[in-house]
Amino acid sequence: MRCEPNGYTHDYRLYLGKFDEMQGQSLGERVVKHLCKDIKWKGHHVFFDRFFTSIPLVQCLENYGIYACGTIKANRRGFPTELKNPNLERGDAKQVQHENMVITVWNDNKPVHVLSTTSNPLGDEPAIRHRRGGDLVVLQRPPPIQHYQQNYSGVDRSQQYRSKNPVGRPSKKFWKYFMNFIFEISIINSFLLWLNTPGTAKPTKHYSLNDFSLDIAQCLIGDFSSRKRL
């Protein structure tokens, strides 16, 4: 799925298992390229996790005018040797840059590896963390880490909306699951568009997606009744 950070879904592709034409070792790369084919040369920034991230993929996206950022496994082909086992204290970082591509290792509770073409490597920002006992500690966080942590959760947010406001009953039949998925995504997108449209009057202060779904259902049902009228 390709989503905005707030959970709005722009595009998605069904995974068909062994029957999927994208099946293979480079499945993650091909999925990202497929979902990004409509945003070439528009200067978009995309974020994804380490299942999808590779150096060739990020370079390919940059050639299409798309900037990318994602966590990456240290055993990926082309990953710098000097960043694989760095001895870093908590809050320390080490970076390697090649042209517009930056690979960052930042030690939070454990090392985090991020590959990015979206960020300047300089200009650390503070990040507040909790210690055992309730104390707070301020760590310096490099821009690639900051941008990833601020923008990576769009798909997760959409899935969270779906799990809390499901349509229909759970079913093992693929076509039923898919139809429910389409309805759920349509309702979520409509709610987010309406919520972020300037000048819209909200019925209540805490108007939720569930309230929005109930209002849609009531509008669709109208005064329909299955009872026979005399």
mmCIF file of the C-alpha atoms, coordinates in Angstrom:
data_MODEL
# 
_entry.id   MODEL 
# 
loop_
_atom_site.group_PDB 
_atom_site.id 
_atom_site.type_symbol 
_atom_site.label_atom_id 
_atom_site.label_alt_id 
_atom_site.label_comp_id 
_atom_site.label_asym_id 
_atom_site.label_entity_id 
_atom_site.label_seq_id 
_atom_site.pdbx_PDB_ins_code 
_atom_site.Cartn_x 
_atom_site.Cartn_y 
_atom_site.Cartn_z 
_atom_site.occupancy 
_atom_site.B_iso_or_equiv 
_atom_site.pdbx_formal_charge 
_atom_site.auth_seq_id 
_atom_site.auth_comp_id 
_atom_site.auth_asym_id 
_atom_site.auth_atom_id 
_atom_site.pdbx_PDB_model_num 
ATOM 1   C CA . MET A 1 1   ? 0.000   0.000   0.000   1.00 0.00 ? 1   MET A CA 1 
ATOM 2   C CA . ARG A 1 2   ? 1.110   3.570   -0.684  1.00 0.00 ? 2   ARG A CA 1 
ATOM 3   C CA . CYS A 1 3   ? -0.325  5.868   1.967   1.00 0.00 ? 3   CYS A CA 1 
ATOM 4   C CA . GLU A 1 4   ? 0.002   9.364   3.356   1.00 0.00 ? 4   GLU A CA 1 
ATOM 5   C CA . PRO A 1 5   ? 1.410   9.639   6.925   1.00 0.00 ? 5   PRO A CA 1 
ATOM 6   C CA . ASN A 1 6   ? -2.160  10.249  8.182   1.00 0.00 ? 6   ASN A CA 1 
ATOM 7   C CA . GLY A 1 7   ? -3.374  6.916   6.731   1.00 0.00 ? 7   GLY A CA 1 
ATOM 8   C CA . TYR A 1 8   ? -4.937  8.117   3.444   1.00 0.00 ? 8   TYR A CA 1 
ATOM 9   C CA . THR A 1 9   ? -4.428  5.387   0.816   1.00 0.00 ? 9   THR A CA 1 
ATOM 10  C CA . HIS A 1 10  ? -3.344  6.402   -2.684  1.00 0.00 ? 10  HIS A CA 1 
ATOM 11  C CA . ASP A 1 11  ? -2.709  2.974   -4.193  1.00 0.00 ? 11  ASP A CA 1 
ATOM 12  C CA . TYR A 1 12  ? -2.465  -0.701  -3.305  1.00 0.00 ? 12  TYR A CA 1 
ATOM 13  C CA . ARG A 1 13  ? -1.652  -4.009  -4.912  1.00 0.00 ? 13  ARG A CA 1 
ATOM 14  C CA . LEU A 1 14  ? -2.911  -7.461  -3.964  1.00 0.00 ? 14  LEU A CA 1 
ATOM 15  C CA . TYR A 1 15  ? -0.349  -10.152 -3.181  1.00 0.00 ? 15  TYR A CA 1 
ATOM 16  C CA . LEU A 1 16  ? -1.349  -13.423 -4.854  1.00 0.00 ? 16  LEU A CA 1 
ATOM 17  C CA . GLY A 1 17  ? 1.250   -15.733 -3.307  1.00 0.00 ? 17  GLY A CA 1 
ATOM 18  C CA . LYS A 1 18  ? 2.801   -18.274 -5.663  1.00 0.00 ? 18  LYS A CA 1 
ATOM 19  C CA . PHE A 1 19  ? 0.530   -17.040 -8.457  1.00 0.00 ? 19  PHE A CA 1 
ATOM 20  C CA . ASP A 1 20  ? 1.832   -13.462 -8.180  1.00 0.00 ? 20  ASP A CA 1 
ATOM 21  C CA . GLU A 1 21  ? 3.814   -12.286 -11.203 1.00 0.00 ? 21  GLU A CA 1 
ATOM 22  C CA . MET A 1 22  ? 6.097   -10.307 -8.879  1.00 0.00 ? 22  MET A CA 1 
ATOM 23  C CA . GLN A 1 23  ? 7.072   -13.358 -6.821  1.00 0.00 ? 23  GLN A CA 1 
ATOM 24  C CA . GLY A 1 24  ? 10.833  -13.811 -6.372  1.00 0.00 ? 24  GLY A CA 1 
ATOM 25  C CA . GLN A 1 25  ? 13.880  -12.544 -4.536  1.00 0.00 ? 25  GLN A CA 1 
ATOM 26  C CA . SER A 1 26  ? 13.337  -8.921  -5.582  1.00 0.00 ? 26  SER A CA 1 
ATOM 27  C CA . LEU A 1 27  ? 9.640   -8.919  -4.642  1.00 0.00 ? 27  LEU A CA 1 
ATOM 28  C CA . GLY A 1 28  ? 9.995   -5.905  -2.342  1.00 0.00 ? 28  GLY A CA 1 
ATOM 29  C CA . GLU A 1 29  ? 11.771  -3.810  -4.978  1.00 0.00 ? 29  GLU A CA 1 
ATOM 30  C CA . ARG A 1 30  ? 9.240   -4.627  -7.687  1.00 0.00 ? 30  ARG A CA 1 
ATOM 31  C CA . VAL A 1 31  ? 6.292   -3.810  -5.427  1.00 0.00 ? 31  VAL A CA 1 
ATOM 32  C CA . VAL A 1 32  ? 7.735   -0.381  -4.567  1.00 0.00 ? 32  VAL A CA 1 
ATOM 33  C CA . LYS A 1 33  ? 8.453   0.405   -8.230  1.00 0.00 ? 33  LYS A CA 1 
ATOM 34  C CA . HIS A 1 34  ? 4.924   -0.656  -9.200  1.00 0.00 ? 34  HIS A CA 1 
ATOM 35  C CA . LEU A 1 35  ? 3.295   1.524   -6.520  1.00 0.00 ? 35  LEU A CA 1 
ATOM 36  C CA . CYS A 1 36  ? 5.505   4.501   -7.431  1.00 0.00 ? 36  CYS A CA 1 
ATOM 37  C CA . LYS A 1 37  ? 4.991   4.408   -11.205 1.00 0.00 ? 37  LYS A CA 1 
ATOM 38  C CA . ASP A 1 38  ? 2.355   7.190   -11.053 1.00 0.00 ? 38  ASP A CA 1 
ATOM 39  C CA . ILE A 1 39  ? 4.507   9.645   -9.080  1.00 0.00 ? 39  ILE A CA 1 
ATOM 40  C CA . LYS A 1 40  ? 7.642   9.752   -11.239 1.00 0.00 ? 40  LYS A CA 1 
ATOM 41  C CA . TRP A 1 41  ? 9.266   13.171  -11.737 1.00 0.00 ? 41  TRP A CA 1 
ATOM 42  C CA . LYS A 1 42  ? 7.018   14.862  -9.163  1.00 0.00 ? 42  LYS A CA 1 
ATOM 43  C CA . GLY A 1 43  ? 9.523   15.201  -6.311  1.00 0.00 ? 43  GLY A CA 1 
ATOM 44  C CA . HIS A 1 44  ? 7.683   12.931  -3.879  1.00 0.00 ? 44  HIS A CA 1 
ATOM 45  C CA . HIS A 1 45  ? 9.307   11.440  -0.776  1.00 0.00 ? 45  HIS A CA 1 
ATOM 46  C CA . VAL A 1 46  ? 8.516   7.795   -0.024  1.00 0.00 ? 46  VAL A CA 1 
ATOM 47  C CA . PHE A 1 47  ? 9.257   5.829   3.156   1.00 0.00 ? 47  PHE A CA 1 
ATOM 48  C CA . PHE A 1 48  ? 9.337   2.056   3.659   1.00 0.00 ? 48  PHE A CA 1 
ATOM 49  C CA . ASP A 1 49  ? 10.799  -0.542  6.011   1.00 0.00 ? 49  ASP A CA 1 
ATOM 50  C CA . ARG A 1 50  ? 13.744  -2.890  5.625   1.00 0.00 ? 50  ARG A CA 1 
ATOM 51  C CA . PHE A 1 51  ? 11.774  -5.616  3.806   1.00 0.00 ? 51  PHE A CA 1 
ATOM 52  C CA . PHE A 1 52  ? 11.691  -3.321  0.764   1.00 0.00 ? 52  PHE A CA 1 
ATOM 53  C CA . THR A 1 53  ? 14.862  -1.218  1.165   1.00 0.00 ? 53  THR A CA 1 
ATOM 54  C CA . SER A 1 54  ? 17.950  -1.827  -0.940  1.00 0.00 ? 54  SER A CA 1 
ATOM 55  C CA . ILE A 1 55  ? 20.636  0.402   -2.424  1.00 0.00 ? 55  ILE A CA 1 
ATOM 56  C CA . PRO A 1 56  ? 19.699  -0.375  -6.082  1.00 0.00 ? 56  PRO A CA 1 
ATOM 57  C CA . LEU A 1 57  ? 16.031  0.432   -5.360  1.00 0.00 ? 57  LEU A CA 1 
ATOM 58  C CA . VAL A 1 58  ? 16.831  3.824   -3.798  1.00 0.00 ? 58  VAL A CA 1 
ATOM 59  C CA . GLN A 1 59  ? 19.141  4.685   -6.702  1.00 0.00 ? 59  GLN A CA 1 
ATOM 60  C CA . CYS A 1 60  ? 16.477  3.657   -9.227  1.00 0.00 ? 60  CYS A CA 1 
ATOM 61  C CA . LEU A 1 61  ? 13.819  5.799   -7.517  1.00 0.00 ? 61  LEU A CA 1 
ATOM 62  C CA . GLU A 1 62  ? 16.149  8.800   -7.505  1.00 0.00 ? 62  GLU A CA 1 
ATOM 63  C CA . ASN A 1 63  ? 16.616  8.384   -11.260 1.00 0.00 ? 63  ASN A CA 1 
ATOM 64  C CA . TYR A 1 64  ? 12.817  8.720   -11.522 1.00 0.00 ? 64  TYR A CA 1 
ATOM 65  C CA . GLY A 1 65  ? 12.767  11.923  -9.447  1.00 0.00 ? 65  GLY A CA 1 
ATOM 66  C CA . ILE A 1 66  ? 11.512  10.139  -6.301  1.00 0.00 ? 66  ILE A CA 1 
ATOM 67  C CA . TYR A 1 67  ? 13.340  10.565  -2.995  1.00 0.00 ? 67  TYR A CA 1 
ATOM 68  C CA . ALA A 1 68  ? 13.346  7.594   -0.622  1.00 0.00 ? 68  ALA A CA 1 
ATOM 69  C CA . CYS A 1 69  ? 14.088  6.748   2.991   1.00 0.00 ? 69  CYS A CA 1 
ATOM 70  C CA . GLY A 1 70  ? 13.918  3.414   4.780   1.00 0.00 ? 70  GLY A CA 1 
ATOM 71  C CA . THR A 1 71  ? 15.463  1.174   7.371   1.00 0.00 ? 71  THR A CA 1 
ATOM 72  C CA . ILE A 1 72  ? 17.908  -1.294  5.858   1.00 0.00 ? 72  ILE A CA 1 
ATOM 73  C CA . LYS A 1 73  ? 19.513  -4.580  6.876   1.00 0.00 ? 73  LYS A CA 1 
ATOM 74  C CA . ALA A 1 74  ? 23.262  -4.425  7.431   1.00 0.00 ? 74  ALA A CA 1 
ATOM 75  C CA . ASN A 1 75  ? 23.735  -7.559  5.313   1.00 0.00 ? 75  ASN A CA 1 
ATOM 76  C CA . ARG A 1 76  ? 22.285  -5.988  2.161   1.00 0.00 ? 76  ARG A CA 1 
ATOM 77  C CA . ARG A 1 77  ? 24.537  -5.979  -0.885  1.00 0.00 ? 77  ARG A CA 1 
ATOM 78  C CA . GLY A 1 78  ? 26.633  -2.810  -1.053  1.00 0.00 ? 78  GLY A CA 1 
ATOM 79  C CA . PHE A 1 79  ? 26.151  -1.858  2.615   1.00 0.00 ? 79  PHE A CA 1 
ATOM 80  C CA . PRO A 1 80  ? 29.336  -0.125  3.865   1.00 0.00 ? 80  PRO A CA 1 
ATOM 81  C CA . THR A 1 81  ? 31.593  -2.438  5.853   1.00 0.00 ? 81  THR A CA 1 
ATOM 82  C CA . GLU A 1 82  ? 32.531  0.294   8.334   1.00 0.00 ? 82  GLU A CA 1 
ATOM 83  C CA . LEU A 1 83  ? 28.876  0.634   9.425   1.00 0.00 ? 83  LEU A CA 1 
ATOM 84  C CA . LYS A 1 84  ? 28.115  -3.062  10.009  1.00 0.00 ? 84  LYS A CA 1 
ATOM 85  C CA . ASN A 1 85  ? 29.472  -3.342  13.563  1.00 0.00 ? 85  ASN A CA 1 
ATOM 86  C CA . PRO A 1 86  ? 30.054  0.179   14.868  1.00 0.00 ? 86  PRO A CA 1 
ATOM 87  C CA . ASN A 1 87  ? 30.892  0.601   18.547  1.00 0.00 ? 87  ASN A CA 1 
ATOM 88  C CA . LEU A 1 88  ? 28.473  3.399   19.461  1.00 0.00 ? 88  LEU A CA 1 
ATOM 89  C CA . GLU A 1 89  ? 27.170  4.719   22.740  1.00 0.00 ? 89  GLU A CA 1 
ATOM 90  C CA . ARG A 1 90  ? 23.466  5.462   23.059  1.00 0.00 ? 90  ARG A CA 1 
ATOM 91  C CA . GLY A 1 91  ? 22.661  8.593   21.045  1.00 0.00 ? 91  GLY A CA 1 
ATOM 92  C CA . ASP A 1 92  ? 25.786  8.361   18.878  1.00 0.00 ? 92  ASP A CA 1 
ATOM 93  C CA . ALA A 1 93  ? 25.613  8.076   15.096  1.00 0.00 ? 93  ALA A CA 1 
ATOM 94  C CA . LYS A 1 94  ? 27.886  7.260   12.199  1.00 0.00 ? 94  LYS A CA 1 
ATOM 95  C CA . GLN A 1 95  ? 27.190  8.099   8.550   1.00 0.00 ? 95  GLN A CA 1 
ATOM 96  C CA . VAL A 1 96  ? 28.516  7.424   5.069   1.00 0.00 ? 96  VAL A CA 1 
ATOM 97  C CA . GLN A 1 97  ? 27.508  9.559   2.083   1.00 0.00 ? 97  GLN A CA 1 
ATOM 98  C CA . HIS A 1 98  ? 27.783  8.892   -1.642  1.00 0.00 ? 98  HIS A CA 1 
ATOM 99  C CA . GLU A 1 99  ? 26.426  11.721  -3.815  1.00 0.00 ? 99  GLU A CA 1 
ATOM 100 C CA . ASN A 1 100 ? 22.830  12.259  -2.620  1.00 0.00 ? 100 ASN A CA 1 
ATOM 101 C CA . MET A 1 101 ? 22.585  8.939   -0.761  1.00 0.00 ? 101 MET A CA 1 
ATOM 102 C CA . VAL A 1 102 ? 23.261  8.790   2.976   1.00 0.00 ? 102 VAL A CA 1 
ATOM 103 C CA . ILE A 1 103 ? 23.479  5.652   5.130   1.00 0.00 ? 103 ILE A CA 1 
ATOM 104 C CA . THR A 1 104 ? 23.124  6.331   8.855   1.00 0.00 ? 104 THR A CA 1 
ATOM 105 C CA . VAL A 1 105 ? 23.641  4.098   11.879  1.00 0.00 ? 105 VAL A CA 1 
ATOM 106 C CA . TRP A 1 106 ? 22.156  5.575   15.056  1.00 0.00 ? 106 TRP A CA 1 
ATOM 107 C CA . ASN A 1 107 ? 22.235  3.816   18.403  1.00 0.00 ? 107 ASN A CA 1 
ATOM 108 C CA . ASP A 1 108 ? 19.015  4.180   20.374  1.00 0.00 ? 108 ASP A CA 1 
ATOM 109 C CA . ASN A 1 109 ? 18.292  1.126   22.527  1.00 0.00 ? 109 ASN A CA 1 
ATOM 110 C CA . LYS A 1 110 ? 19.904  -0.781  19.663  1.00 0.00 ? 110 LYS A CA 1 
ATOM 111 C CA . PRO A 1 111 ? 21.498  0.230   16.346  1.00 0.00 ? 111 PRO A CA 1 
ATOM 112 C CA . VAL A 1 112 ? 19.089  1.577   13.713  1.00 0.00 ? 112 VAL A CA 1 
ATOM 113 C CA . HIS A 1 113 ? 20.240  1.550   10.068  1.00 0.00 ? 113 HIS A CA 1 
ATOM 114 C CA . VAL A 1 114 ? 18.606  4.003   7.649   1.00 0.00 ? 114 VAL A CA 1 
ATOM 115 C CA . LEU A 1 115 ? 19.247  4.578   3.949   1.00 0.00 ? 115 LEU A CA 1 
ATOM 116 C CA . SER A 1 116 ? 18.053  7.945   2.642   1.00 0.00 ? 116 SER A CA 1 
ATOM 117 C CA . THR A 1 117 ? 18.106  10.340  -0.302  1.00 0.00 ? 117 THR A CA 1 
ATOM 118 C CA . THR A 1 118 ? 15.657  12.718  1.417   1.00 0.00 ? 118 THR A CA 1 
ATOM 119 C CA . SER A 1 119 ? 17.844  14.325  4.063   1.00 0.00 ? 119 SER A CA 1 
ATOM 120 C CA . ASN A 1 120 ? 20.932  16.391  4.685   1.00 0.00 ? 120 ASN A CA 1 
ATOM 121 C CA . PRO A 1 121 ? 23.217  14.321  6.964   1.00 0.00 ? 121 PRO A CA 1 
ATOM 122 C CA . LEU A 1 122 ? 23.911  17.397  9.139   1.00 0.00 ? 122 LEU A CA 1 
ATOM 123 C CA . GLY A 1 123 ? 21.593  19.204  11.541  1.00 0.00 ? 123 GLY A CA 1 
ATOM 124 C CA . ASP A 1 124 ? 20.802  16.832  14.422  1.00 0.00 ? 124 ASP A CA 1 
ATOM 125 C CA . GLU A 1 125 ? 17.545  17.326  16.335  1.00 0.00 ? 125 GLU A CA 1 
ATOM 126 C CA . PRO A 1 126 ? 16.858  16.377  19.991  1.00 0.00 ? 126 PRO A CA 1 
ATOM 127 C CA . ALA A 1 127 ? 14.875  13.219  20.744  1.00 0.00 ? 127 ALA A CA 1 
ATOM 128 C CA . ILE A 1 128 ? 13.501  12.562  24.241  1.00 0.00 ? 128 ILE A CA 1 
ATOM 129 C CA . ARG A 1 129 ? 13.739  9.024   25.609  1.00 0.00 ? 129 ARG A CA 1 
ATOM 130 C CA . HIS A 1 130 ? 12.746  7.447   28.933  1.00 0.00 ? 130 HIS A CA 1 
ATOM 131 C CA . ARG A 1 131 ? 15.170  5.719   31.257  1.00 0.00 ? 131 ARG A CA 1 
ATOM 132 C CA . ARG A 1 132 ? 14.340  3.067   33.785  1.00 0.00 ? 132 ARG A CA 1 
ATOM 133 C CA . GLY A 1 133 ? 12.912  4.765   36.836  1.00 0.00 ? 133 GLY A CA 1 
ATOM 134 C CA . GLY A 1 134 ? 11.077  7.432   34.862  1.00 0.00 ? 134 GLY A CA 1 
ATOM 135 C CA . ASP A 1 135 ? 13.967  9.781   34.127  1.00 0.00 ? 135 ASP A CA 1 
ATOM 136 C CA . LEU A 1 136 ? 14.181  11.483  30.748  1.00 0.00 ? 136 LEU A CA 1 
ATOM 137 C CA . VAL A 1 137 ? 17.257  11.652  28.534  1.00 0.00 ? 137 VAL A CA 1 
ATOM 138 C CA . VAL A 1 138 ? 17.762  13.866  25.482  1.00 0.00 ? 138 VAL A CA 1 
ATOM 139 C CA . LEU A 1 139 ? 19.541  12.232  22.529  1.00 0.00 ? 139 LEU A CA 1 
ATOM 140 C CA . GLN A 1 140 ? 20.744  13.876  19.324  1.00 0.00 ? 140 GLN A CA 1 
ATOM 141 C CA . ARG A 1 141 ? 18.960  12.341  16.324  1.00 0.00 ? 141 ARG A CA 1 
ATOM 142 C CA . PRO A 1 142 ? 20.326  12.706  12.747  1.00 0.00 ? 142 PRO A CA 1 
ATOM 143 C CA . PRO A 1 143 ? 17.911  14.107  10.102  1.00 0.00 ? 143 PRO A CA 1 
ATOM 144 C CA . PRO A 1 144 ? 17.478  10.792  8.190   1.00 0.00 ? 144 PRO A CA 1 
ATOM 145 C CA . ILE A 1 145 ? 16.377  9.052   11.413  1.00 0.00 ? 145 ILE A CA 1 
ATOM 146 C CA . GLN A 1 146 ? 14.065  11.918  12.295  1.00 0.00 ? 146 GLN A CA 1 
ATOM 147 C CA . HIS A 1 147 ? 12.398  12.006  8.863   1.00 0.00 ? 147 HIS A CA 1 
ATOM 148 C CA . TYR A 1 148 ? 11.878  8.252   8.828   1.00 0.00 ? 148 TYR A CA 1 
ATOM 149 C CA . GLN A 1 149 ? 10.325  8.147   12.303  1.00 0.00 ? 149 GLN A CA 1 
ATOM 150 C CA . GLN A 1 150 ? 7.986   11.029  11.436  1.00 0.00 ? 150 GLN A CA 1 
ATOM 151 C CA . ASN A 1 151 ? 6.709   9.634   8.126   1.00 0.00 ? 151 ASN A CA 1 
ATOM 152 C CA . TYR A 1 152 ? 6.977   5.841   7.993   1.00 0.00 ? 152 TYR A CA 1 
ATOM 153 C CA . SER A 1 153 ? 3.656   4.973   9.678   1.00 0.00 ? 153 SER A CA 1 
ATOM 154 C CA . GLY A 1 154 ? 1.128   5.722   6.899   1.00 0.00 ? 154 GLY A CA 1 
ATOM 155 C CA . VAL A 1 155 ? 0.328   2.076   6.108   1.00 0.00 ? 155 VAL A CA 1 
ATOM 156 C CA . ASP A 1 156 ? 0.238   1.207   9.817   1.00 0.00 ? 156 ASP A CA 1 
ATOM 157 C CA . ARG A 1 157 ? -2.186  4.064   10.443  1.00 0.00 ? 157 ARG A CA 1 
ATOM 158 C CA . SER A 1 158 ? -4.483  2.855   7.664   1.00 0.00 ? 158 SER A CA 1 
ATOM 159 C CA . GLN A 1 159 ? -4.405  -0.699  9.036   1.00 0.00 ? 159 GLN A CA 1 
ATOM 160 C CA . GLN A 1 160 ? -5.172  0.636   12.498  1.00 0.00 ? 160 GLN A CA 1 
ATOM 161 C CA . TYR A 1 161 ? -8.255  2.422   11.178  1.00 0.00 ? 161 TYR A CA 1 
ATOM 162 C CA . ARG A 1 162 ? -9.343  -0.788  9.434   1.00 0.00 ? 162 ARG A CA 1 
ATOM 163 C CA . SER A 1 163 ? -8.898  -2.973  12.518  1.00 0.00 ? 163 SER A CA 1 
ATOM 164 C CA . LYS A 1 164 ? -10.973 -0.625  14.685  1.00 0.00 ? 164 LYS A CA 1 
ATOM 165 C CA . ASN A 1 165 ? -13.735 -0.060  12.113  1.00 0.00 ? 165 ASN A CA 1 
ATOM 166 C CA . PRO A 1 166 ? -14.131 -3.286  10.112  1.00 0.00 ? 166 PRO A CA 1 
ATOM 167 C CA . VAL A 1 167 ? -16.790 -3.745  7.437   1.00 0.00 ? 167 VAL A CA 1 
ATOM 168 C CA . GLY A 1 168 ? -18.627 -7.074  7.272   1.00 0.00 ? 168 GLY A CA 1 
ATOM 169 C CA . ARG A 1 169 ? -17.752 -10.277 9.087   1.00 0.00 ? 169 ARG A CA 1 
ATOM 170 C CA . PRO A 1 170 ? -14.359 -12.045 8.888   1.00 0.00 ? 170 PRO A CA 1 
ATOM 171 C CA . SER A 1 171 ? -14.301 -14.509 6.009   1.00 0.00 ? 171 SER A CA 1 
ATOM 172 C CA . LYS A 1 172 ? -11.800 -16.971 4.538   1.00 0.00 ? 172 LYS A CA 1 
ATOM 173 C CA . LYS A 1 173 ? -13.277 -16.404 1.093   1.00 0.00 ? 173 LYS A CA 1 
ATOM 174 C CA . PHE A 1 174 ? -10.882 -14.169 -0.805  1.00 0.00 ? 174 PHE A CA 1 
ATOM 175 C CA . TRP A 1 175 ? -13.476 -12.191 -2.730  1.00 0.00 ? 175 TRP A CA 1 
ATOM 176 C CA . LYS A 1 176 ? -15.388 -11.289 0.446   1.00 0.00 ? 176 LYS A CA 1 
ATOM 177 C CA . TYR A 1 177 ? -12.207 -10.138 2.178   1.00 0.00 ? 177 TYR A CA 1 
ATOM 178 C CA . PHE A 1 178 ? -11.260 -8.053  -0.842  1.00 0.00 ? 178 PHE A CA 1 
ATOM 179 C CA . MET A 1 179 ? -14.692 -6.411  -1.112  1.00 0.00 ? 179 MET A CA 1 
ATOM 180 C CA . ASN A 1 180 ? -14.630 -5.551  2.597   1.00 0.00 ? 180 ASN A CA 1 
ATOM 181 C CA . PHE A 1 181 ? -11.129 -4.128  2.134   1.00 0.00 ? 181 PHE A CA 1 
ATOM 182 C CA . ILE A 1 182 ? -12.321 -1.840  -0.696  1.00 0.00 ? 182 ILE A CA 1 
ATOM 183 C CA . PHE A 1 183 ? -15.241 -0.583  1.403   1.00 0.00 ? 183 PHE A CA 1 
ATOM 184 C CA . GLU A 1 184 ? -12.980 0.037   4.414   1.00 0.00 ? 184 GLU A CA 1 
ATOM 185 C CA . ILE A 1 185 ? -10.376 1.958   2.411   1.00 0.00 ? 185 ILE A CA 1 
ATOM 186 C CA . SER A 1 186 ? -13.097 4.023   0.706   1.00 0.00 ? 186 SER A CA 1 
ATOM 187 C CA . ILE A 1 187 ? -14.660 4.987   4.041   1.00 0.00 ? 187 ILE A CA 1 
ATOM 188 C CA . ILE A 1 188 ? -11.293 5.809   5.637   1.00 0.00 ? 188 ILE A CA 1 
ATOM 189 C CA . ASN A 1 189 ? -10.225 7.970   2.681   1.00 0.00 ? 189 ASN A CA 1 
ATOM 190 C CA . SER A 1 190 ? -13.568 9.780   2.656   1.00 0.00 ? 190 SER A CA 1 
ATOM 191 C CA . PHE A 1 191 ? -13.342 10.449  6.392   1.00 0.00 ? 191 PHE A CA 1 
ATOM 192 C CA . LEU A 1 192 ? -9.787  11.825  6.155   1.00 0.00 ? 192 LEU A CA 1 
ATOM 193 C CA . LEU A 1 193 ? -10.654 14.048  3.181   1.00 0.00 ? 193 LEU A CA 1 
ATOM 194 C CA . TRP A 1 194 ? -13.709 15.403  4.962   1.00 0.00 ? 194 TRP A CA 1 
ATOM 195 C CA . LEU A 1 195 ? -11.809 15.850  8.242   1.00 0.00 ? 195 LEU A CA 1 
ATOM 196 C CA . ASN A 1 196 ? -9.042  17.864  6.561   1.00 0.00 ? 196 ASN A CA 1 
ATOM 197 C CA . THR A 1 197 ? -11.293 19.990  4.337   1.00 0.00 ? 197 THR A CA 1 
ATOM 198 C CA . PRO A 1 198 ? -11.311 23.605  5.591   1.00 0.00 ? 198 PRO A CA 1 
ATOM 199 C CA . GLY A 1 199 ? -14.678 24.970  6.638   1.00 0.00 ? 199 GLY A CA 1 
ATOM 200 C CA . THR A 1 200 ? -16.423 21.646  7.326   1.00 0.00 ? 200 THR A CA 1 
ATOM 201 C CA . ALA A 1 201 ? -18.605 21.727  10.436  1.00 0.00 ? 201 ALA A CA 1 
ATOM 202 C CA . LYS A 1 202 ? -18.058 18.753  12.740  1.00 0.00 ? 202 LYS A CA 1 
ATOM 203 C CA . PRO A 1 203 ? -21.232 17.403  14.458  1.00 0.00 ? 203 PRO A CA 1 
ATOM 204 C CA . THR A 1 204 ? -19.371 16.858  17.742  1.00 0.00 ? 204 THR A CA 1 
ATOM 205 C CA . LYS A 1 205 ? -15.970 17.734  19.148  1.00 0.00 ? 205 LYS A CA 1 
ATOM 206 C CA . HIS A 1 206 ? -14.813 14.110  19.206  1.00 0.00 ? 206 HIS A CA 1 
ATOM 207 C CA . TYR A 1 207 ? -16.322 12.946  15.919  1.00 0.00 ? 207 TYR A CA 1 
ATOM 208 C CA . SER A 1 208 ? -14.611 9.661   15.034  1.00 0.00 ? 208 SER A CA 1 
ATOM 209 C CA . LEU A 1 209 ? -14.347 7.343   12.049  1.00 0.00 ? 209 LEU A CA 1 
ATOM 210 C CA . ASN A 1 210 ? -16.910 5.085   13.704  1.00 0.00 ? 210 ASN A CA 1 
ATOM 211 C CA . ASP A 1 211 ? -19.381 7.996   13.929  1.00 0.00 ? 211 ASP A CA 1 
ATOM 212 C CA . PHE A 1 212 ? -18.682 8.787   10.271  1.00 0.00 ? 212 PHE A CA 1 
ATOM 213 C CA . SER A 1 213 ? -19.361 5.140   9.277   1.00 0.00 ? 213 SER A CA 1 
ATOM 214 C CA . LEU A 1 214 ? -22.650 5.092   11.202  1.00 0.00 ? 214 LEU A CA 1 
ATOM 215 C CA . ASP A 1 215 ? -23.783 8.301   9.497   1.00 0.00 ? 215 ASP A CA 1 
ATOM 216 C CA . ILE A 1 216 ? -22.984 6.791   6.081   1.00 0.00 ? 216 ILE A CA 1 
ATOM 217 C CA . ALA A 1 217 ? -24.984 3.658   6.958   1.00 0.00 ? 217 ALA A CA 1 
ATOM 218 C CA . GLN A 1 218 ? -27.966 5.713   8.122   1.00 0.00 ? 218 GLN A CA 1 
ATOM 219 C CA . CYS A 1 219 ? -27.900 7.808   4.947   1.00 0.00 ? 219 CYS A CA 1 
ATOM 220 C CA . LEU A 1 220 ? -27.785 4.682   2.766   1.00 0.00 ? 220 LEU A CA 1 
ATOM 221 C CA . ILE A 1 221 ? -30.563 2.935   4.688   1.00 0.00 ? 221 ILE A CA 1 
ATOM 222 C CA . GLY A 1 222 ? -32.814 5.992   4.817   1.00 0.00 ? 222 GLY A CA 1 
ATOM 223 C CA . ASP A 1 223 ? -36.387 5.024   5.704   1.00 0.00 ? 223 ASP A CA 1 
ATOM 224 C CA . PHE A 1 224 ? -36.088 1.543   4.202   1.00 0.00 ? 224 PHE A CA 1 
ATOM 225 C CA . SER A 1 225 ? -37.797 -1.243  6.102   1.00 0.00 ? 225 SER A CA 1 
ATOM 226 C CA . SER A 1 226 ? -38.157 -4.944  5.279   1.00 0.00 ? 226 SER A CA 1 
ATOM 227 C CA . ARG A 1 227 ? -41.549 -5.051  6.971   1.00 0.00 ? 227 ARG A CA 1 
ATOM 228 C CA . LYS A 1 228 ? -44.541 -5.269  4.681   1.00 0.00 ? 228 LYS A CA 1 
ATOM 229 C CA . ARG A 1 229 ? -46.677 -2.204  4.804   1.00 0.00 ? 229 ARG A CA 1 
ATOM 230 C CA . LEU A 1 230 ? -50.443 -2.595  5.033   1.00 0.00 ? 230 LEU A CA 1 
# 
